[in-house]
Amino acid sequence: MSKTRIVFVHGMDGYGTAAWPAQHLLAGNYDCLFIKRTGFNAVEPPVPTNFAADARLVIDALGNGGHVVAHAQGAIAAMMAAVQRPDLVWSMVLLEPLLLSLTAELPATAAYSVHLADLFAHAKELTDKDFLSEFNTLMAVASPPGTETTRRVAARARLQLPSTQAPLHIVPGVPTTVVTGGWEPLYEEVAQYLETTGAQHIVHRGGHRPQDTPGGAALIEELLRVADVRAA
């Protein structure tokens, strides 16, 4: 009997398997794919955000169908894939999702967008180190693992489109759980909005990366187990 496919979609702090250190053990029970979004590559030059291409990566990775676990900006690709192919996305676990085009007019998102726009307006005046420091603070990004240079990581960050520009729509009929760390109003605002559309919202006190904590990793595993039983 083949294992259920799980597609993991990273945010800004790491990509591929490096972005999911606590989820590697799930490969014992599931067919896990840790994708790399467009422009996240250790060799090729960084390229601008491509929301449509990222969604296609998720759809292609799902094969005949499975579950999607996504963090921060990665939730955009997960949501778009679910809208395009709800038959393939059996469930979603969205960790601190940055789905700001859905909440653009709400207060925390509006304030955040002003700060981000100001950073990019002055980006050319900043060194890579200073730009990356401010960008990471705004995006709650920890230093990505690996050996990439500050120049390369900053170049990728400078090419990121605001999440408010993502063409998002509510996903009809796809079971969705949103996990937040309960520390930042921006992510709680997004989660509360999704809750009004039928998503389950769980607060796990694990900061911006609840998936890295033992409790968060166990929560994700349990959510996948329950979702897989329901899908079956």
Secondary structure by P-SEA (a helix, b strand, c coil): cccbbbbbbbccccccccccccccccccccccccccccccccccccccccaaaaaaaaaaaaccbbbbbbcccaaaaaaaaaaaccccccbbbbccccccccccccaaaaaaaaaaaaaaaacccccaaaaaaaaaaaaccccccccccaaaaaaaaaacccccccccccccccbbbbbbccccaaaaaaaaaaaaabbbbbbbcccccccccaaaaaaaaaaaaaaaaaac
